[in-house]
Amino acid sequence: MDEAGFIIPVETQASLKKKTAVSRSWILLDQSGEGTILDLDKYAIMRRVHIHARDLRILDPLLSYPSTILGRERAIVLNLEHIKAIITTEEVILRDPLDDNVAPIVKELQRRLPPVNAISQGQGEDETGDENEFPFEFRALEVALEGICVFLDERTRELETAAYPALDELTSKISSRNLDRVRKMKSAMTRLTNRVQKVRDELEQLLDDDDDMADLYLSRKFLGVSSPTSGTDVRNWSPTSPTIGSKISRTSRASATSVNEENDVEELEMLLEAYFMQIEGTLNKLSTLREYIDDTEDYINIQLDNHRNQLIQLELFLCSGTVCLSVYSLVAAIFGMNIPYPWKERHGHLFKWVVILTGVACGSIFLSIMTYARHKGLVGS
């Protein structure tokens, strides 16, 4: 029984253990990269990171929510496929750390969350200093974005590796087995495309709204610096904004202190754009694969149409031959009637001429039909 006195319905021990494992499996990673397994329910998590129940519900693996990145007052709620995390200015709380897909994310967070000067030796002073300017929450966010992009790209490469040979085999031999393989791969491609599209749409939505990006600056809000929409000066924050890609020189950082409020989220925008382009590339790969599948289907349909045309031509030949044989049978039936004819007497030598002339007439009718069909384009040349 829980603290509020709610009645827990009677369930099997296996299902109760499963639900408990799902609802209480968390790992906490601090600024030094040290990990601690947490045994907390959702209410304890809500009190710890100061988020609402509706935000925590997004991270529930039993519920189906699209990929989401939410900026709250003291935390970033992150739901990217299997990566379900809550990021604050001092710690990262990650769900299901023992999952096979989440374990690499945990290791990468442990490697990249500590300050750079504590883990990298022998690098230049300027480079280390610039890297340390990257806020904790954005270092964690970058690991999550990189993890989901790499994960989806790997799934795409695996699908490409299996799909292209199967499609080539289908074009060379149309069979039920090959058709079923391609059907399953097309279904898998559709599901993967929808997953990639959801992540892309979420990044695009963030990039289109400066207010949403400003909400992700937890360190700024913690220090009491106003958001870019408040119209106040942001010069105290600009020198410590995150940098992506090539390092910003001291000269460029000095000039950054005089930028206006519209460029206040520029560095975060650069971070999101980098992974937006990566996820866009993955989506382009899937689009190319879809086009290849569509081209293969068109090729298969052309082959089937060609086979149908050949069958129709064969049917035309058979029908024409049947008509000619019907004429021959008609002549034979006339002469085979059991009716006495006076001219049948002493005219037995005419039998062979009747047979020959009837055969020639039937052959002439068949050739006439074929010539007409070829002239009209009903049969191939």
C-alpha positions in Angstrom: 0.0 0.0 0.0 1.4 3.4 -0.9 1.6 6.5 1.3 -1.6 8.1 0.2 -3.6 5.0 1.2 -4.8 3.9 -2.2 -6.0 0.4 -2.5 -3.8 -1.7 -4.8 -5.7 -4.3 -6.7 -4.7 -8.0 -6.4 -2.5 -9.0 -9.4 -0.2 -11.8 -10.2 3.3 -11.6 -8.8 4.9 -11.6 -12.3 2.8 -8.6 -13.5 3.4 -6.7 -10.3 7.1 -7.2 -10.6 7.0 -6.1 -14.2 5.1 -2.9 -13.5 7.4 -2.1 -10.5 10.5 -2.5 -12.7 9.0 -0.2 -15.4 8.0 2.5 -13.0 11.1 2.6 -10.7 14.0 2.0 -13.1 16.1 5.2 -13.2 19.8 6.2 -13.2 21.1 9.5 -12.0 24.3 11.0 -13.5 25.8 14.0 -11.9 28.3 16.6 -13.3 31.2 14.3 -12.6 29.6 11.5 -14.6 29.1 9.2 -11.6 26.0 7.1 -12.0 23.6 6.1 -9.2 20.6 3.7 -9.6 17.5 5.3 -8.2 14.6 3.4 -6.6 12.0 6.1 -6.7 8.4 6.3 -7.8 7.0 9.0 -10.0 6.0 11.3 -7.2 9.6 11.3 -5.8 10.9 12.1 -9.3 8.4 15.0 -9.7 9.5 16.5 -6.3 13.1 16.1 -7.1 13.1 17.8 -10.5 10.0 20.0 -10.0 8.0 18.9 -13.0 4.3 18.2 -13.4 2.7 14.8 -13.7 1.7 15.4 -17.3 5.4 16.0 -18.2 6.5 12.8 -16.4 3.8 10.9 -18.2 5.5 11.6 -21.5 8.4 9.3 -20.3 6.1 6.4 -19.4 7.1 3.5 -21.6 3.6 2.0 -21.2 2.1 5.0 -23.0 2.7 5.9 -26.6 3.9 9.5 -26.9 5.7 11.0 -29.9 9.3 12.3 -29.7 9.3 15.4 -27.5 11.8 17.9 -26.1 10.2 20.1 -23.5 11.8 23.0 -21.6 10.5 23.6 -18.1 11.5 26.0 -15.4 14.2 23.8 -13.9 14.4 20.8 -16.2 14.4 19.6 -19.8 12.0 16.6 -20.4 13.4 14.5 -23.2 11.5 11.7 -25.0 13.4 10.5 -28.0 12.4 6.9 -28.8 14.1 4.8 -26.2 15.9 7.7 -24.7 13.7 9.0 -21.9 15.5 11.5 -19.6 15.1 14.5 -17.4 18.0 17.0 -17.6 18.7 19.7 -15.0 21.6 22.0 -14.5 23.4 19.5 -12.3 22.2 16.0 -13.1 20.6 13.7 -15.7 18.0 11.2 -14.7 17.7 8.5 -17.4 15.0 5.8 -17.6 15.6 2.1 -18.1 19.5 2.2 -17.9 19.8 -1.6 -18.3 18.1 -1.6 -21.7 20.4 -2.7 -24.5 19.7 0.5 -26.4 20.1 2.8 -23.4 23.3 1.4 -22.0 25.5 3.0 -24.7 23.9 6.4 -23.9 24.7 5.9 -20.2 28.4 5.2 -21.0 28.6 8.2 -23.4 27.1 10.5 -20.7 29.6 9.2 -18.2 32.4 10.0 -20.6 31.2 13.4 -21.8 29.5 15.0 -18.8 32.6 15.6 -16.7 34.5 18.9 -17.4 36.8 18.6 -20.3 39.9 19.6 -18.4 39.3 16.6 -16.1 39.3 14.0 -18.9 41.3 15.3 -21.8 45.0 16.1 -21.4 47.4 17.5 -23.9 44.9 19.7 -25.7 45.3 23.4 -26.3 44.4 25.9 -23.7 41.9 27.8 -25.9 40.2 24.6 -27.0 39.7 23.4 -23.5 38.5 26.7 -22.3 35.9 27.0 -25.0 34.6 23.5 -24.4 34.1 24.2 -20.8 31.8 27.0 -21.7 29.3 24.5 -22.9 26.5 24.3 -20.2 25.9 21.0 -18.5 22.3 20.6 -19.8 23.4 21.1 -23.4 26.2 18.6 -23.1 23.6 16.0 -21.9 21.2 17.2 -24.7 23.9 16.7 -27.3 24.6 13.2 -26.2 20.9 12.3 -26.4 20.5 13.8 -29.8 23.6 12.2 -31.1 22.5 8.8 -29.6 19.1 8.9 -31.3 20.5 10.1 -34.6 23.1 7.3 -34.6 20.5 4.7 -33.5 18.1 5.6 -36.3 20.9 5.8 -38.9 22.1 2.3 -37.9 18.6 1.0 -38.3 18.4 2.6 -41.7 21.7 1.1 -42.8 20.6 -2.3 -41.6 17.4 -2.0 -43.6 19.3 -0.8 -46.7 21.7 -3.8 -46.4 18.8 -6.2 -46.4 16.5 -4.4 -48.8 18.6 -3.7 -51.8 19.7 -7.4 -52.4 16.1 -8.6 -51.9 14.8 -6.1 -54.4 17.4 -7.1 -56.9 16.6 -10.7 -56.4 12.9 -10.0 -56.9 13.6 -8.3 -60.2 15.5 -11.3 -61.4 13.0 -13.9 -60.2 9.4 -13.1 -59.3 8.2 -15.6 -56.7 5.9 -15.7 -53.6 8.9 -15.9 -51.3 10.6 -12.9 -52.7 7.4 -10.9 -52.8 6.8 -11.7 -49.1 10.3 -10.6 -48.2 9.9 -7.3 -50.0 6.5 -6.7 -48.4 7.9 -7.2 -44.9 10.8 -4.9 -45.6 8.5 -2.2 -47.0 6.4 -2.4 -43.8 9.6 -2.1 -41.7 10.7 0.9 -43.8 7.3 2.6 -43.3 7.5 2.2 -39.5 11.1 3.4 -39.4 10.3 6.4 -41.6 7.5 7.4 -39.2 9.9 7.2 -36.3 12.5 9.3 -38.0 9.9 11.8 -39.2 8.7 12.3 -35.6 12.2 13.2 -34.4 12.7 15.5 -37.4 9.4 17.3 -36.8 10.3 17.9 -33.1 13.7 19.4 -34.0 12.1 21.5 -36.7 9.4 22.8 -34.3 12.1 23.8 -31.8 14.2 25.5 -34.5 11.1 27.5 -35.6 10.4 28.9 -32.1 13.0 31.0 -30.4 10.9 31.0 -27.2 11.0 27.2 -27.0 14.8 27.2 -27.5 15.2 29.9 -24.8 13.3 27.6 -22.4 16.1 25.1 -22.8 18.7 27.5 -21.3 18.4 26.2 -17.7 21.7 27.7 -16.6 20.6 31.1 -17.7 17.3 30.8 -15.8 19.1 29.4 -12.8 21.4 32.5 -12.8 18.4 34.8 -13.0 19.2 36.1 -16.6 16.1 37.0 -18.5 14.9 35.2 -21.6 15.4 36.8 -25.0 11.8 37.7 -25.3 11.8 40.0 -22.2 13.7 42.7 -24.0 16.5 43.0 -21.4 20.2 43.0 -22.1 21.8 39.5 -22.4 25.5 40.5 -22.6 26.3 38.6 -19.4 25.2 35.4 -21.1 26.7 35.6 -24.5 30.3 34.8 -23.6 29.2 31.6 -21.9 26.8 30.4 -24.6 27.4 26.8 -26.0 29.6 26.4 -29.1 29.1 23.8 -31.8 31.4 22.7 -34.5 34.5 24.7 -34.9 35.7 26.6 -31.8 34.9 30.3 -31.5 37.9 32.5 -31.2 38.4 35.0 -28.5 37.8 37.8 -30.9 34.5 36.4 -32.1 33.4 35.8 -28.6 34.2 39.4 -27.7 32.1 40.6 -30.6 29.3 38.3 -29.5 28.7 40.3 -26.4 27.2 43.1 -28.5 24.7 41.0 -30.4 21.0 41.8 -30.1 18.4 39.7 -28.4 17.3 38.0 -31.6 20.7 36.1 -31.8 20.6 35.1 -28.2 19.8 31.4 -29.0 22.1 31.2 -31.9 24.5 28.6 -30.4 21.6 26.3 -29.4 20.2 26.8 -32.8 23.5 25.6 -34.3 23.4 22.5 -32.0 19.9 21.6 -33.1 20.6 22.4 -36.8 23.5 20.0 -36.8 21.4 17.1 -35.6 18.5 18.2 -37.7 20.7 17.9 -40.8 21.8 14.5 -39.7 18.3 13.2 -39.1 17.3 14.9 -42.4 20.0 12.8 -44.1 18.6 9.6 -42.5 15.2 10.5 -43.8 16.6 11.1 -47.3 18.1 7.6 -47.2 14.7 6.2 -46.4 13.1 8.3 -49.1 15.7 7.0 -51.6 14.9 3.4 -50.5 11.2 4.1 -50.9 11.8 5.4 -54.4 13.9 2.3 -55.2 11.1 0.1 -53.9 8.5 2.0 -56.0 10.7 1.7 -59.1 11.0 -2.0 -58.5 7.3 -2.3 -58.1 6.8 -0.5 -61.4 9.3 -2.8 -63.1 7.5 -5.8 -61.7 4.2 -4.5 -62.9 5.7 -3.9 -66.4 6.9 -7.5 -66.4 3.5 -8.8 -65.4 1.8 -6.7 -68.0 4.2 -8.0 -70.6 3.3 -11.6 -69.5 -0.4 -10.8 -69.7 0.1 -9.4 -73.3 1.9 -12.6 -74.3 -1.0 -14.6 -72.9 -3.5 -12.5 -74.8 -1.5 -13.0 -78.0 -1.4 -16.8 -77.4 -5.2 -16.7 -76.8 -5.6 -14.8 -80.1 -3.6 -17.5 -82.0 -5.7 -20.3 -80.3 -9.0 -18.6 -81.1 -8.0 -18.1 -84.7 -7.0 -21.7 -85.1 -10.2 -22.8 -83.5 -12.2 -20.8 -86.0 -10.3 -22.3 -88.9 -10.8 -25.8 -87.5 -14.5 -25.1 -87.1 -14.8 -24.3 -90.8 -12.9 -27.6 -91.6 -15.2 -29.5 -89.3 -18.3 -27.9 -90.9 -17.2 -29.2 -94.4 -16.5 -32.6 -92.9 -19.9 -32.6 -91.1 -21.7 -31.8 -94.4 -20.1 -34.6 -96.3 -20.5 -37.0 -93.4 -24.3 -36.7 -93.2 -26.1 -40.1 -93.5 -28.3 -38.9 -96.4 -28.3 -40.6 -99.8 -27.0 -38.3 -102.6 -27.0 -39.4 -106.2 -23.8 -37.6 -107.0 -21.9 -39.6 -104.4 -21.9 -42.5 -106.8 -18.9 -42.8 -109.0 -17.2 -39.7 -107.6 -14.8 -41.1 -105.0 -11.8 -39.5 -106.6 -13.2 -36.1 -105.4 -12.5 -36.9 -101.7 -8.9 -35.9 -101.8 -9.6 -32.6 -103.6 -12.3 -31.7 -101.0 -9.8 -32.4 -98.2 -7.0 -30.4 -99.9 -9.2 -27.4 -100.8 -10.8 -27.3 -97.4 -7.4 -27.3 -95.7 -6.1 -24.5 -98.0 -9.2 -22.4 -97.3 -8.8 -22.8 -93.5 -5.1 -21.9 -93.7 -5.9 -18.8 -95.8 -8.5 -17.7 -93.2 -5.9 -18.2 -90.4 -3.3 -16.2 -92.3 -5.8 -13.5 -93.0 -6.7 -13.1 -89.3 -3.0 -13.0 -88.3 -2.2 -10.4 -91.0 -5.1 -8.2 -89.9 -4.1 -8.5 -86.2 -0.5 -7.7 -87.0 -1.6 -4.7 -89.1 -3.6 -3.4 -86.2 -0.8 -3.9 -83.8 -2.6 -6.6 -81.8 0.4 -9.0 -82.0 4.1 -8.3 -81.9 6.2 -8.1 -85.0 
